[in-house]
């Protein structure tokens, strides 16, 4: 990398976790992105792009939760799809020490692009690796064991209680991707991990697939 013998440097994950002898064995070697920096908190001079390669499940874009939503016993399925997206925010904000903020915005101004549904929260955020994992069909955050870059800070599903901000409110449990593609044709996830200065963005679109 053209590093002279007197220079010091660090190797970090995209969440700015420094790779050391102690935690190197926990690193999952499956194409995870690493930064070579002069310091852990070094500013990135340019936006970096990474093409994520994975085999999408046929159901992700073709069925996209349709069976579950249209089997909603004659009820309007849209609220259930939104509930799935809110669930992601509930998980992300479950460890907040301060106020939990979750907003839903319906955007219909064509001058700003196509109509969209935006769900915004002040949760823990995701690394690029966690965003990649989110994109994989049927890879639940509750079944990712031992993934160095996919820790969800000990989040545990709450006990069944009447649906509230202290519960998981998803109705069918079909996942965020099916909910997204039930509502629209593409998804844009923008996330800043709480412990990092970097912003990560993931775009999934039916057109790209």
N, C-alpha and C positions, 0 to 999 in steps of 0.2 A: 504493500500500500504506500510505499514511498516514505515510510516513517524513519527518521534518523535515530540513531542509537541513544541520543540524549533526550529525545522527546518522551513525554508521558501521555498515556491515553487510557480510555476505558472502553469496554464493550458493554452495551446495554440492550435491553429489549425495547420495543416501541413504547413501553410504559415507563421507560427510563429506570428500569430495575437493573442495577449493575450485575454483570455476570462475574462471579468469583469462584474460587475452588470449592467453596461450601455449597453453592446452589447450582453449579454446572450440571451435576448429575440429574437434577430435576428438570432440566430443559428438554422439551420434547423436540427431537430433531426431525421435524416434518415440514421443512421449508419456512420455519419461523424467521421473520425479518430481524436483523440485529443492526444496531448503530455502532460505528466506530467513531468516538468523539474525544475531544480533549478534556471534557469534563461532563459529568452526568447532566448538568443543567445547561449545557451549551445550546444556544439557539440554532435552529436549522436555517441555513441561508436561503434555501429554496424549498418549494413544495416537492415532495417525493411521491412518485406513483408506483403502485405495485399491482400487477395483474394477478388476481387470485384464480387459480385453476382448480376446479372441482367438478365432479359429474353430478349435475342437478337431477333430482328425482323427477320422473315424468309427471307425477301428481302435483308437484310444486306449482307448475304453471298451467297445466291442463285442467286439473280438478280444483286445485286451490281451495280446499275446504268446502266446495260446493255441496257435497253430500251432507256434511254436518249442518251447514247453515240452512239449506233448503229443507232439512228434516227438522226444523225448529218448531214443529207442532203448530204450524199456521201463524207463528209470530213473525214480526219483522226481523230479519236476520242481521240488518246493519248494526244495531246496538251490540250484538254479540261479537261482531267483527271488531268494533271499536273497543269492547271490553278486553279483547285479546291484546290490543296495542297498549291499553292502559295498564294491563298486567305487567308488561315489560317495565313500565315506569314505576309501578309499585315495588317491583323487585329491586330496581336500581336505587330507589329512595328509601328502602327499608332500614338502612343503616345510618341515615342522616341524623346528625346531632341537632340540627336546627329545623327550620320549617321545611316541609315537603311541598314542592310546587309542581303540579302537573296541569298542563294546559292542552286543550284540544282546539285547533283552529281549522275552520273550513274556508279554503281560499278559492274564490271564484273569479278573480280579476285576470282576464286573459292577457292583459298587458304584462303580467308578471310570469307568464308561462301557462301551462295547462292547469285546470282546476286540481286542487290537492287537498288532502287531509294531513294536517301537521299535529303530531303529538310531541310536546316539549316538556322536559322535566329537568330538575336540578340534582339528579342522582349521581352515582359514582362514576359513570362513564365507562367506555369500553376501549380497549387497546385495538390495534389493527388485527391482532390475532383473534380477539374475541369477536370482532365484527365478522371475520372470516368464518368463524364457527357458527355465528348466527345465520349465515347464509346457507349452511348445510341442512338439508331436509331431515327432520326427525332426529337431530342432534340436540337433545334437551340440556339445558343448563344444570339439570339435576342428575344427569348421567355422565357428565364430563369429569372423570376421576383422574387425578394426578397430572392434569394439564397445567404446566407452569404459568402459562399466559392466559388461563381461562378461569382464574379464581373468582368466585362471586362473593367473597368476603363472608363466608359462612352462612349465606342466606339459606334458610330452611323454610319449607312450606308451612304456613301457620295451620293450626288445627282447624277443622271445619267449623265455621261460625257463620252467622248471617252476613251476607256480602257487605263489606264496608272497606274503609281504607286500611284496615288491619287484616284483611283477608285476600286471598287470590280470587278474583271475581270472574275469571274466565269460565265460560259456561260449557263449552264443548271440549276445550283443551286441544284444539287443532293447531295451535301455534301461530306465531306472529307472521310467518311468511304466507301462510294460507290466508290469513286475515288481510294482509296487504294486497295480495293479488285477487282477493274477492272484491275489494274496494276499487282497485285501480290496476294499471298496467306496469307500474314501476315503483321502486322503493329507493329512497335516498336516506341513508343513516349518517348523521353527523354527530360525532361524539368526542368529548374531551375528558380523558381520565382525570379524576380528582387530584391524583398525585403527579400529574404531568402537565407540561406547558404545551404539548402538541395536540392538535386537533386531527382526528381521523375521520375519513368519509368513505362510505361504501355505497355503490350504486348497483342495483339489480333491476334489469328491465326485461320484459317479455321480448321486446324488439331485439335486444342484444343476444338473448338466448336463441 
